[in-house]
Amino acid sequence: MPVHEFKVEMTCGGCAASVERVLEKLGDKVDKININVEDRTVTVTSNLSPDELMEQIRKTGKTVTYVGVKKE
Amino acid sequence: MPVHEFKVEMTCGGCAASVERVLEKLGDKVDKININVEDRTVTVTSNLSPDELMEQIRKTGKTVTYVGVKKE
């Protein structure tokens, strides 16, 4: 399953928790979520398209950019 | 127009900006937005129902509770 990487404008643990909760609403469609506030990086393991994932993250009101599929 | 008060789990300026952006998506349906991160208070001047406003704020992934209509 692809691991999609995004840059999300996060500045505290509360920001990270918000992003995580919004992604968790996708349920089974998302396999793994990894968030690093310092790097402002969110990786999502999912078969959903980058656009679908970006749309979901954007609901938080945070600026999101797509980096690409993460290389192992 | 009623001023609805909510408590929203916010811990930094980024959290506040997210809540503001999500409420601004309601456009003309919202007249004024006031956010105080320290008090975790969000007040919204709008004819929308508390439930509609709460639903919108909840999109951020943050915990929200409704306080009531603010007395002037």
Backbone of each chain as nested JSON, in Angstrom:
{
  "chains": [
    {"id": "A", "residues": [
      {"number": 1, "name": "MET", "atoms": {"N": [0.855, -1.195, 0.0], "CA": [0.0, 0.0, 0.0], "C": [0.889, 1.243, 0.0]}},
      {"number": 2, "name": "PRO", "atoms": {"N": [0.587, 2.256, -0.826], "CA": [1.471, 3.43, -0.886], "C": [1.438, 4.27, 0.392]}},
      {"number": 3, "name": "VAL", "atoms": {"N": [2.592, 4.867, 0.688], "CA": [2.714, 5.776, 1.834], "C": [2.838, 7.189, 1.266]}},
      {"number": 4, "name": "HIS", "atoms": {"N": [1.783, 7.985, 1.452], "CA": [1.763, 9.342, 0.903], "C": [2.27, 10.339, 1.935]}},
      {"number": 5, "name": "GLU", "atoms": {"N": [3.117, 11.242, 1.471], "CA": [3.704, 12.224, 2.387], "C": [3.152, 13.621, 2.102]}},
      {"number": 6, "name": "PHE", "atoms": {"N": [2.779, 14.305, 3.158], "CA": [2.24, 15.67, 3.058], "C": [2.991, 16.587, 4.014]}},
      {"number": 7, "name": "LYS", "atoms": {"N": [3.044, 17.866, 3.632], "CA": [3.514, 18.883, 4.574], "C": [2.27, 19.601, 5.076]}},
      {"number": 8, "name": "VAL", "atoms": {"N": [2.107, 19.653, 6.377], "CA": [0.936, 20.295, 6.966], "C": [1.411, 21.318, 7.991]}},
      {"number": 9, "name": "GLU", "atoms": {"N": [0.829, 22.497, 7.908], "CA": [1.147, 23.606, 8.809], "C": [0.709, 23.248, 10.244]}},
      {"number": 10, "name": "MET", "atoms": {"N": [1.634, 22.688, 11.016], "CA": [1.317, 22.317, 12.406], "C": [2.334, 22.964, 13.332]}},
      {"number": 11, "name": "THR", "atoms": {"N": [1.857, 23.486, 14.451], "CA": [2.811, 24.157, 15.343], "C": [2.792, 23.635, 16.772]}},
      {"number": 12, "name": "CYS", "atoms": {"N": [1.85, 22.75, 17.095], "CA": [1.83, 22.194, 18.463], "C": [1.215, 20.808, 18.456]}},
      {"number": 13, "name": "GLY", "atoms": {"N": [1.245, 20.169, 19.608], "CA": [0.666, 18.832, 19.724], "C": [-0.823, 18.819, 19.438]}},
      {"number": 14, "name": "GLY", "atoms": {"N": [-1.476, 19.946, 19.732], "CA": [-2.918, 20.048, 19.465], "C": [-3.201, 20.02, 17.976]}},
      {"number": 15, "name": "CYS", "atoms": {"N": [-2.348, 20.693, 17.219], "CA": [-2.462, 20.689, 15.755], "C": [-2.332, 19.259, 15.236]}},
      {"number": 16, "name": "ALA", "atoms": {"N": [-1.324, 18.556, 15.74], "CA": [-1.066, 17.179, 15.295], "C": [-2.248, 16.279, 15.636]}},
      {"number": 17, "name": "ALA", "atoms": {"N": [-2.785, 16.428, 16.84], "CA": [-3.923, 15.609, 17.268], "C": [-5.135, 15.862, 16.377]}},
      {"number": 18, "name": "SER", "atoms": {"N": [-5.328, 17.111, 15.968], "CA": [-6.447, 17.458, 15.082], "C": [-6.315, 16.729, 13.748]}},
      {"number": 19, "name": "VAL", "atoms": {"N": [-5.127, 16.795, 13.179], "CA": [-4.887, 16.147, 11.882], "C": [-5.118, 14.642, 12.013]}},
      {"number": 20, "name": "GLU", "atoms": {"N": [-4.621, 14.08, 13.09], "CA": [-4.77, 12.638, 13.305], "C": [-6.246, 12.252, 13.397]}},
      {"number": 21, "name": "ARG", "atoms": {"N": [-7.017, 13.008, 14.172], "CA": [-8.436, 12.688, 14.372], "C": [-9.224, 12.768, 13.069]}},
      {"number": 22, "name": "VAL", "atoms": {"N": [-8.892, 13.785, 12.269], "CA": [-9.601, 13.959, 11.0], "C": [-9.272, 12.802, 10.042]}},
      {"number": 23, "name": "LEU", "atoms": {"N": [-8.024, 12.367, 10.059], "CA": [-7.655, 11.238, 9.193], "C": [-8.273, 9.932, 9.696]}},
      {"number": 24, "name": "GLU", "atoms": {"N": [-8.392, 9.807, 11.006], "CA": [-8.991, 8.589, 11.582], "C": [-10.462, 8.448, 11.199]}},
      {"number": 25, "name": "LYS", "atoms": {"N": [-11.093, 9.567, 10.855], "CA": [-12.496, 9.51, 10.418], "C": [-12.641, 8.711, 9.123]}},
      {"number": 26, "name": "LEU", "atoms": {"N": [-11.547, 8.519, 8.398], "CA": [-11.601, 7.739, 7.159], "C": [-11.669, 6.238, 7.447]}},
      {"number": 27, "name": "GLY", "atoms": {"N": [-11.511, 5.869, 8.708], "CA": [-11.67, 4.475, 9.15], "C": [-10.723, 3.509, 8.463]}},
      {"number": 28, "name": "ASP", "atoms": {"N": [-11.296, 2.428, 7.965], "CA": [-10.522, 1.345, 7.346], "C": [-9.784, 1.773, 6.092]}},
      {"number": 29, "name": "LYS", "atoms": {"N": [-10.187, 2.913, 5.525], "CA": [-9.545, 3.355, 4.282], "C": [-8.122, 3.841, 4.502]}},
      {"number": 30, "name": "VAL", "atoms": {"N": [-7.776, 4.021, 5.772], "CA": [-6.429, 4.451, 6.115], "C": [-5.795, 3.384, 6.999]}},
      {"number": 31, "name": "ASP", "atoms": {"N": [-4.583, 2.98, 6.621], "CA": [-3.941, 1.898, 7.353], "C": [-3.04, 2.445, 8.46]}},
      {"number": 32, "name": "LYS", "atoms": {"N": [-2.182, 3.391, 8.117], "CA": [-1.258, 3.952, 9.115], "C": [-1.143, 5.461, 8.957]}},
      {"number": 33, "name": "ILE", "atoms": {"N": [-0.991, 6.142, 10.081], "CA": [-0.81, 7.597, 10.081], "C": [0.439, 7.898, 10.904]}},
      {"number": 34, "name": "ASN", "atoms": {"N": [1.334, 8.692, 10.343], "CA": [2.509, 9.117, 11.11], "C": [2.624, 10.626, 11.04]}},
      {"number": 35, "name": "ILE", "atoms": {"N": [2.769, 11.244, 12.211], "CA": [2.811, 12.703, 12.249], "C": [4.056, 13.176, 12.973]}},
      {"number": 36, "name": "ASN", "atoms": {"N": [4.771, 14.109, 12.355], "CA": [5.941, 14.71, 12.979], "C": [5.752, 16.235, 12.968]}},
      {"number": 37, "name": "VAL", "atoms": {"N": [5.455, 16.787, 14.137], "CA": [5.153, 18.224, 14.225], "C": [6.375, 19.064, 13.845]}},
      {"number": 38, "name": "GLU", "atoms": {"N": [7.555, 18.665, 14.333], "CA": [8.771, 19.447, 14.06], "C": [9.034, 19.605, 12.559]}},
      {"number": 39, "name": "ASP", "atoms": {"N": [8.901, 18.494, 11.839], "CA": [9.126, 18.514, 10.381], "C": [7.875, 18.944, 9.617]}},
      {"number": 40, "name": "ARG", "atoms": {"N": [6.754, 19.059, 10.345], "CA": [5.451, 19.362, 9.73], "C": [5.069, 18.303, 8.689]}},
      {"number": 41, "name": "THR", "atoms": {"N": [5.466, 17.088, 8.964], "CA": [5.245, 16.003, 8.011], "C": [4.147, 15.064, 8.493]}},
      {"number": 42, "name": "VAL", "atoms": {"N": [3.262, 14.707, 7.56], "CA": [2.227, 13.712, 7.834], "C": [2.351, 12.632, 6.768]}},
      {"number": 43, "name": "THR", "atoms": {"N": [2.529, 11.382, 7.182], "CA": [2.527, 10.298, 6.196], "C": [1.31, 9.423, 6.442]}},
      {"number": 44, "name": "VAL", "atoms": {"N": [0.665, 9.046, 5.347], "CA": [-0.56, 8.256, 5.434], "C": [-0.427, 7.04, 4.522]}},
      {"number": 45, "name": "THR", "atoms": {"N": [-0.574, 5.864, 5.096], "CA": [-0.547, 4.619, 4.324], "C": [-1.978, 4.287, 3.956]}},
      {"number": 46, "name": "SER", "atoms": {"N": [-2.275, 4.374, 2.658], "CA": [-3.671, 4.244, 2.232], "C": [-3.757, 4.027, 0.729]}},
      {"number": 47, "name": "ASN", "atoms": {"N": [-4.835, 3.362, 0.307], "CA": [-5.096, 3.211, -1.127], "C": [-5.914, 4.377, -1.68]}},
      {"number": 48, "name": "LEU", "atoms": {"N": [-6.294, 5.311, -0.822], "CA": [-7.001, 6.509, -1.303], "C": [-6.027, 7.351, -2.128]}},
      {"number": 49, "name": "SER", "atoms": {"N": [-6.565, 8.179, -3.013], "CA": [-5.709, 9.025, -3.845], "C": [-5.138, 10.171, -3.013]}},
      {"number": 50, "name": "PRO", "atoms": {"N": [-3.999, 10.733, -3.448], "CA": [-3.438, 11.895, -2.756], "C": [-4.472, 13.02, -2.623]}},
      {"number": 51, "name": "ASP", "atoms": {"N": [-5.288, 13.225, -3.663], "CA": [-6.302, 14.286, -3.627], "C": [-7.347, 14.026, -2.543]}},
      {"number": 52, "name": "GLU", "atoms": {"N": [-7.788, 12.786, -2.426], "CA": [-8.778, 12.454, -1.394], "C": [-8.202, 12.677, 0.009]}},
      {"number": 53, "name": "LEU", "atoms": {"N": [-6.944, 12.284, 0.174], "CA": [-6.308, 12.451, 1.489], "C": [-6.087, 13.931, 1.797]}},
      {"number": 54, "name": "MET", "atoms": {"N": [-5.674, 14.678, 0.773], "CA": [-5.413, 16.107, 0.945], "C": [-6.702, 16.84, 1.315]}},
      {"number": 55, "name": "GLU", "atoms": {"N": [-7.776, 16.475, 0.636], "CA": [-9.092, 17.059, 0.889], "C": [-9.49, 16.849, 2.361]}},
      {"number": 56, "name": "GLN", "atoms": {"N": [-9.225, 15.657, 2.843], "CA": [-9.582, 15.319, 4.228], "C": [-8.739, 16.14, 5.215]}},
      {"number": 57, "name": "ILE", "atoms": {"N": [-7.433, 16.209, 4.963], "CA": [-6.546, 16.964, 5.87], "C": [-6.936, 18.445, 5.852]}},
      {"number": 58, "name": "ARG", "atoms": {"N": [-7.345, 18.919, 4.676], "CA": [-7.693, 20.341, 4.52], "C": [-8.903, 20.738, 5.379]}},
      {"number": 59, "name": "LYS", "atoms": {"N": [-9.745, 19.77, 5.713], "CA": [-10.904, 20.051, 6.572], "C": [-10.495, 20.649, 7.912]}},
      {"number": 60, "name": "THR", "atoms": {"N": [-9.278, 20.374, 8.343], "CA": [-8.796, 20.914, 9.616], "C": [-8.61, 22.426, 9.559]}},
      {"number": 61, "name": "GLY", "atoms": {"N": [-8.602, 22.995, 8.341], "CA": [-8.349, 24.427, 8.205], "C": [-6.866, 24.727, 8.097]}},
      {"number": 62, "name": "LYS", "atoms": {"N": [-6.059, 23.667, 7.956], "CA": [-4.606, 23.862, 7.85], "C": [-4.159, 23.788, 6.388]}},
      {"number": 63, "name": "THR", "atoms": {"N": [-3.075, 24.512, 6.1], "CA": [-2.507, 24.482, 4.752], "C": [-1.784, 23.153, 4.539]}},
      {"number": 64, "name": "VAL", "atoms": {"N": [-2.05, 22.519, 3.401], "CA": [-1.479, 21.201, 3.11], "C": [-0.824, 21.218, 1.739]}},
      {"number": 65, "name": "THR", "atoms": {"N": [0.339, 20.606, 1.622], "CA": [0.901, 20.364, 0.29], "C": [1.301, 18.895, 0.21]}},
      {"number": 66, "name": "TYR", "atoms": {"N": [1.203, 18.361, -1.009], "CA": [1.541, 16.957, -1.219], "C": [3.005, 16.861, -1.598]}},
      {"number": 67, "name": "VAL", "atoms": {"N": [3.739, 16.002, -0.908], "CA": [5.159, 15.815, -1.21], "C": [5.313, 14.708, -2.249]}},
      {"number": 68, "name": "GLY", "atoms": {"N": [4.642, 13.579, -2.012], "CA": [4.741, 12.457, -2.954], "C": [4.679, 11.132, -2.226]}},
      {"number": 69, "name": "VAL", "atoms": {"N": [4.868, 10.058, -2.974], "CA": [4.893, 8.726, -2.36], "C": [6.261, 8.562, -1.713]}},
      {"number": 70, "name": "LYS", "atoms": {"N": [6.235, 8.157, -0.468], "CA": [7.483, 8.032, 0.284], "C": [8.234, 6.771, -0.126]}},
      {"number": 71, "name": "LYS", "atoms": {"N": [9.523, 6.947, -0.388], "CA": [10.367, 5.788, -0.711], "C": [10.759, 5.108, 0.602]}},
      {"number": 72, "name": "GLU", "atoms": {"N": [10.777, 3.822, 0.559], "CA": [11.149, 3.06, 1.785], "C": [12.639, 3.216, 2.058]}}
    ]},
    {"id": "B", "residues": [
      {"number": 1, "name": "MET", "atoms": {"N": [-28.435, 39.761, 15.884], "CA": [-27.985, 38.397, 15.551], "C": [-27.337, 37.762, 16.788]}},
      {"number": 2, "name": "PRO", "atoms": {"N": [-27.67, 36.508, 17.102], "CA": [-27.116, 35.905, 18.312], "C": [-25.606, 35.652, 18.241]}},
      {"number": 3, "name": "VAL", "atoms": {"N": [-24.969, 35.789, 19.397], "CA": [-23.538, 35.506, 19.516], "C": [-23.405, 34.183, 20.281]}},
      {"number": 4, "name": "HIS", "atoms": {"N": [-22.995, 33.142, 19.591], "CA": [-22.881, 31.824, 20.204], "C": [-21.468, 31.602, 20.729]}},
      {"number": 5, "name": "GLU", "atoms": {"N": [-21.404, 31.066, 21.944], "CA": [-20.088, 30.838, 22.545], "C": [-19.781, 29.341, 22.64]}},
      {"number": 6, "name": "PHE", "atoms": {"N": [-18.583, 28.996, 22.25], "CA": [-18.125, 27.6, 22.292], "C": [-16.786, 27.518, 23.026]}},
      {"number": 7, "name": "LYS", "atoms": {"N": [-16.553, 26.362, 23.65], "CA": [-15.216, 26.065, 24.16], "C": [-14.586, 25.098, 23.172]}},
      {"number": 8, "name": "VAL", "atoms": {"N": [-13.413, 25.449, 22.688], "CA": [-12.726, 24.61, 21.71], "C": [-11.309, 24.347, 22.212]}},
      {"number": 9, "name": "GLU", "atoms": {"N": [-10.914, 23.082, 22.123], "CA": [-9.592, 22.63, 22.545], "C": [-8.522, 23.254, 21.628]}},
      {"number": 10, "name": "MET", "atoms": {"N": [-7.982, 24.4, 22.053], "CA": [-6.946, 25.064, 21.246], "C": [-5.739, 25.311, 22.126]}},
      {"number": 11, "name": "THR", "atoms": {"N": [-4.542, 25.056, 21.577], "CA": [-3.362, 25.249, 22.415], "C": [-2.312, 26.189, 21.816]}},
      {"number": 12, "name": "CYS", "atoms": {"N": [-2.527, 26.612, 20.569], "CA": [-1.544, 27.539, 19.985], "C": [-2.227, 28.423, 18.935]}},
      {"number": 13, "name": "GLY", "atoms": {"N": [-1.495, 29.369, 18.422], "CA": [-2.042, 30.26, 17.402], "C": [-2.441, 29.516, 16.138]}},
      {"number": 14, "name": "GLY", "atoms": {"N": [-1.744, 28.41, 15.866], "CA": [-2.08, 27.591, 14.696], "C": [-3.446, 26.952, 14.845]}},
      {"number": 15, "name": "CYS", "atoms": {"N": [-3.735, 26.506, 16.065], "CA": [-5.052, 25.918, 16.37], "C": [-6.139, 26.974, 16.127]}},
      {"number": 16, "name": "ALA", "atoms": {"N": [-5.907, 28.174, 16.628], "CA": [-6.883, 29.265, 16.492], "C": [-7.099, 29.609, 15.024]}},
      {"number": 17, "name": "ALA", "atoms": {"N": [-6.009, 29.673, 14.262], "CA": [-6.105, 30.008, 12.835], "C": [-6.907, 28.941, 12.087]}},
      {"number": 18, "name": "SER", "atoms": {"N": [-6.743, 27.69, 12.478], "CA": [-7.496, 26.6, 11.841], "C": [-8.989, 26.768, 12.076]}},
      {"number": 19, "name": "VAL", "atoms": {"N": [-9.351, 27.05, 13.316], "CA": [-10.767, 27.219, 13.656], "C": [-11.337, 28.401, 12.877]}},
      {"number": 20, "name": "GLU", "atoms": {"N": [-10.583, 29.474, 12.825], "CA": [-11.037, 30.664, 12.106], "C": [-11.266, 30.359, 10.622]}},
      {"number": 21, "name": "ARG", "atoms": {"N": [-10.316, 29.672, 10.006], "CA": [-10.415, 29.365, 8.568], "C": [-11.626, 28.493, 8.264]}},
      {"number": 22, "name": "VAL", "atoms": {"N": [-11.867, 27.527, 9.127], "CA": [-12.99, 26.612, 8.911], "C": [-14.321, 27.363, 9.058]}},
      {"number": 23, "name": "LEU", "atoms": {"N": [-14.38, 28.282, 10.009], "CA": [-15.609, 29.066, 10.174], "C": [-15.799, 30.047, 9.023]}},
      {"number": 24, "name": "GLU", "atoms": {"N": [-14.686, 30.565, 8.52], "CA": [-14.775, 31.503, 7.38], "C": [-15.322, 30.83, 6.122]}},
      {"number": 25, "name": "LYS", "atoms": {"N": [-15.209, 29.506, 6.062], "CA": [-15.763, 28.771, 4.91], "C": [-17.286, 28.904, 4.84]}},
      {"number": 26, "name": "LEU", "atoms": {"N": [-17.902, 29.295, 5.949], "CA": [-19.357, 29.473, 5.97], "C": [-19.767, 30.782, 5.287]}},
      {"number": 27, "name": "GLY", "atoms": {"N": [-18.792, 31.593, 4.943], "CA": [-19.042, 32.828, 4.18], "C": [-19.985, 33.789, 4.875]}},
      {"number": 28, "name": "ASP", "atoms": {"N": [-20.954, 34.252, 4.12], "CA": [-21.905, 35.264, 4.595], "C": [-22.765, 34.796, 5.76]}},
      {"number": 29, "name": "LYS", "atoms": {"N": [-22.816, 33.488, 5.96], "CA": [-23.666, 32.955, 7.034], "C": [-23.111, 33.274, 8.417]}},
      {"number": 30, "name": "VAL", "atoms": {"N": [-21.853, 33.721, 8.424], "CA": [-21.224, 34.092, 9.687], "C": [-20.848, 35.564, 9.619]}},
      {"number": 31, "name": "ASP", "atoms": {"N": [-21.242, 36.293, 10.663], "CA": [-20.995, 37.729, 10.654], "C": [-19.676, 38.085, 11.339]}},
      {"number": 32, "name": "LYS", "atoms": {"N": [-19.479, 37.551, 12.555], "CA": [-18.249, 37.852, 13.301], "C": [-17.721, 36.598, 13.986]}},
      {"number": 33, "name": "ILE", "atoms": {"N": [-16.389, 36.516, 14.046], "CA": [-15.734, 35.402, 14.731], "C": [-14.736, 36.007, 15.714]}},
      {"number": 34, "name": "ASN", "atoms": {"N": [-14.801, 35.539, 16.97], "CA": [-13.823, 35.986, 17.955], "C": [-13.192, 34.775, 18.613]}},
      {"number": 35, "name": "ILE", "atoms": {"N": [-11.859, 34.755, 18.634], "CA": [-11.176, 33.585, 19.187], "C": [-10.189, 34.01, 20.259]}},
      {"number": 36, "name": "ASN", "atoms": {"N": [-10.272, 33.325, 21.41], "CA": [-9.336, 33.573, 22.49], "C": [-8.689, 32.246, 22.879]}},
      {"number": 37, "name": "VAL", "atoms": {"N": [-7.433, 32.08, 22.485], "CA": [-6.754, 30.787, 22.707], "C": [-6.594, 30.506, 24.196]}},
      {"number": 38, "name": "GLU", "atoms": {"N": [-6.212, 31.52, 24.976], "CA": [-5.995, 31.32, 26.419], "C": [-7.227, 30.774, 27.121]}},
      {"number": 39, "name": "ASP", "atoms": {"N": [-8.372, 31.381, 26.801], "CA": [-9.64, 30.927, 27.405], "C": [-10.253, 29.75, 26.648]}},
      {"number": 40, "name": "ARG", "atoms": {"N": [-9.666, 29.41, 25.52], "CA": [-10.214, 28.364, 24.624], "C": [-11.651, 28.687, 24.195]}},
      {"number": 41, "name": "THR", "atoms": {"N": [-11.895, 29.965, 24.034], "CA": [-13.24, 30.414, 23.71], "C": [-13.345, 30.874, 22.259]}},
      {"number": 42, "name": "VAL", "atoms": {"N": [-14.424, 30.455, 21.607], "CA": [-14.726, 30.914, 20.248], "C": [-16.145, 31.469, 20.281]}},
      {"number": 43, "name": "THR", "atoms": {"N": [-16.31, 32.72, 19.869], "CA": [-17.664, 33.255, 19.751], "C": [-17.951, 33.534, 18.279]}},
      {"number": 44, "name": "VAL", "atoms": {"N": [-19.172, 33.18, 17.881], "CA": [-19.574, 33.31, 16.482], "C": [-20.914, 34.039, 16.414]}},
      {"number": 45, "name": "THR", "atoms": {"N": [-20.922, 35.159, 15.709], "CA": [-22.157, 35.918, 15.493], "C": [-22.772, 35.409, 14.208]}},
      {"number": 46, "name": "SER", "atoms": {"N": [-23.923, 34.728, 14.34], "CA": [-24.514, 34.076, 13.169], "C": [-25.953, 33.676, 13.435]}},
      {"number": 47, "name": "ASN", "atoms": {"N": [-26.737, 33.596, 12.346], "CA": [-28.103, 33.086, 12.468], "C": [-28.163, 31.568, 12.302]}},
      {"number": 48, "name": "LEU", "atoms": {"N": [-27.015, 30.948, 12.063], "CA": [-26.994, 29.482, 11.986], "C": [-27.254, 28.92, 13.385]}},
      {"number": 49, "name": "SER", "atoms": {"N": [-27.732, 27.689, 13.449], "CA": [-28.007, 27.067, 14.75], "C": [-26.697, 26.663, 15.432]}},
      {"number": 50, "name": "PRO", "atoms": {"N": [-26.723, 26.558, 16.772], "CA": [-25.534, 26.099, 17.492], "C": [-25.029, 24.765, 16.937]}},
      {"number": 51, "name": "ASP", "atoms": {"N": [-25.958, 23.864, 16.574], "CA": [-25.555, 22.556, 16.05], "C": [-24.805, 22.69, 14.728]}},
      {"number": 52, "name": "GLU", "atoms": {"N": [-25.287, 23.567, 13.855], "CA": [-24.615, 23.77, 12.565], "C": [-23.212, 24.339, 12.771]}},
      {"number": 53, "name": "LEU", "atoms": {"N": [-23.109, 25.284, 13.7], "CA": [-21.804, 25.898, 13.967], "C": [-20.849, 24.882, 14.6]}},
      {"number": 54, "name": "MET", "atoms": {"N": [-21.39, 24.087, 15.531], "CA": [-20.577, 23.09, 16.226], "C": [-20.062, 22.049, 15.234]}},
      {"number": 55, "name": "GLU", "atoms": {"N": [-20.944, 21.638, 14.338], "CA": [-20.593, 20.662, 13.294], "C": [-19.411, 21.182, 12.465]}},
      {"number": 56, "name": "GLN", "atoms": {"N": [-19.465, 22.456, 12.132], "CA": [-18.41, 23.068, 11.325], "C": [-17.088, 23.115, 12.091]}},
      {"number": 57, "name": "ILE", "atoms": {"N": [-17.155, 23.554, 13.345], "CA": [-15.925, 23.643, 14.153], "C": [-15.322, 22.245, 14.338]}},
      {"number": 58, "name": "ARG", "atoms": {"N": [-16.198, 21.258, 14.476], "CA": [-15.745, 19.881, 14.702], "C": [-14.932, 19.327, 13.526]}},
      {"number": 59, "name": "LYS", "atoms": {"N": [-15.14, 19.879, 12.349], "CA": [-14.372, 19.437, 11.176], "C": [-12.871, 19.597, 11.373]}},
      {"number": 60, "name": "THR", "atoms": {"N": [-12.488, 20.529, 12.237], "CA": [-11.067, 20.761, 12.507], "C": [-10.423, 19.571, 13.207]}},
      {"number": 61, "name": "GLY", "atoms": {"N": [-11.257, 18.677, 13.777], "CA": [-10.723, 17.555, 14.546], "C": [-10.551, 17.921, 16.013]}},
      {"number": 62, "name": "LYS", "atoms": {"N": [-11.048, 19.093, 16.389], "CA": [-10.909, 19.547, 17.778], "C": [-12.195, 19.282, 18.568]}},
      {"number": 63, "name": "THR", "atoms": {"N": [-12.037, 19.072, 19.865], "CA": [-13.188, 18.857, 20.737], "C": [-13.899, 20.191, 20.971]}},
      {"number": 64, "name": "VAL", "atoms": {"N": [-15.212, 20.191, 20.823], "CA": [-15.999, 21.418, 20.945], "C": [-17.15, 21.191, 21.92]}},
      {"number": 65, "name": "THR", "atoms": {"N": [-17.417, 22.174, 22.764], "CA": [-18.658, 22.143, 23.551], "C": [-19.335, 23.506, 23.399]}},
      {"number": 66, "name": "TYR", "atoms": {"N": [-20.652, 23.452, 23.463], "CA": [-21.432, 24.684, 23.314], "C": [-21.668, 25.29, 24.693]}},
      {"number": 67, "name": "VAL", "atoms": {"N": [-21.363, 26.553, 24.848], "CA": [-21.563, 27.232, 26.136], "C": [-22.972, 27.841, 26.164]}},
      {"number": 68, "name": "GLY", "atoms": {"N": [-23.319, 28.571, 25.105], "CA": [-24.647, 29.183, 25.037], "C": [-24.587, 30.504, 24.3]}},
      {"number": 69, "name": "VAL", "atoms": {"N": [-25.709, 31.211, 24.298], "CA": [-25.748, 32.525, 23.676], "C": [-25.097, 33.492, 24.656]}},
      {"number": 70, "name": "LYS", "atoms": {"N": [-24.166, 34.278, 24.148], "CA": [-23.423, 35.192, 25.005], "C": [-24.277, 36.414, 25.343]}},
      {"number": 71, "name": "LYS", "atoms": {"N": [-24.311, 36.745, 26.615], "CA": [-25.024, 37.961, 27.043], "C": [-24.128, 39.153, 26.769]}},
      {"number": 72, "name": "GLU", "atoms": {"N": [-24.748, 40.183, 26.317], "CA": [-23.967, 41.402, 26.01], "C": [-23.489, 42.067, 27.3]}}
    ]}
  ]
}
